[in-house]
Every structure is written in structure tokens, then in C-alpha cells.
Amino acid sequence: MCKPMNDPGEGHAFLIGFGDGVAFTKTDWETIDKYSLPKDIKGELHYYKAGLALGRFLIIGFIAGMLKILI
């Protein structure tokens, strides 16, 4: 059975993507690779994209909910 995010690099990539999604920013991967313990974080792009999508959906949903309350 495959366990999702069983490597620290996978979880780290997901959290970086989530943060980028919420803040609408782009990560500098060269800086992350220099200071990150898991050196293979660049190979976990699918976890980054999943975190990015979840972060974007979350912040858009939050903003839409707040606008619905205000309007």
C-alpha cells in the first residue's frame, strides 16, 4: 500500500505549495534547495502543485465567504 507523504521532502514541497497558493507568490527553488534538509525536494513537484491548488482554493473560498457575509 502506498503511503502519501512518507518522505520529509514530500511534506515540505506540499507546505511550500500551500503557502504559495495562499499568498499568490512564486518560490525561488534554488534558495529552497540550498537551505532545505531534503535535497530531493525538486523531484516532488506533484506535491507542490497539490498544495498550491489547495491553498488557492482555500483562500478564494475564504474571500468569497467573507464577501458573502459583508454584502
Secondary structure, 3 states (H helix, E strand, C coil): CCCCCCCHHHHHHHHHHHHHHHHCCCCCHHHHHHHCCCCCHHHCHHHHHHHHHHHHHHHHHHHHHHHHHHC
